[in-house]
């Protein structure tokens, strides 16, 4: 029904930059918001940044001023530009989409998740 495909993760030196991309595809009726979460083994998954279809954004305090979330609504794609990366940013980053999908008379609204992409920042 819906698939989120992430790309852009990798290994980078502290102070460097990466850009993550996530494209949602399938029987999508409408997208309410898309977001990036991250998770370190043994710890709770946390919200990094979120953007609504209308363009409103929300960032974790730890990434404000360094990360920028953006979107291409026509392509159902969300991006995360990560600058001034720190070792603490090392995590698996997950794409999340709050959307309506399905082919029935009233498709449900729910969250969908990508499989995650590893971001590793070395000192």
Helices and strands as residue ranges (DSSP letters): E 2-7, E 10-13, E 18-26, E 28-39, E 46-52, E 57-59, G 61-63, E 67-72, G 73-75, E 77-82, G 87-89, E 91-101, E 109-113, E 117-122
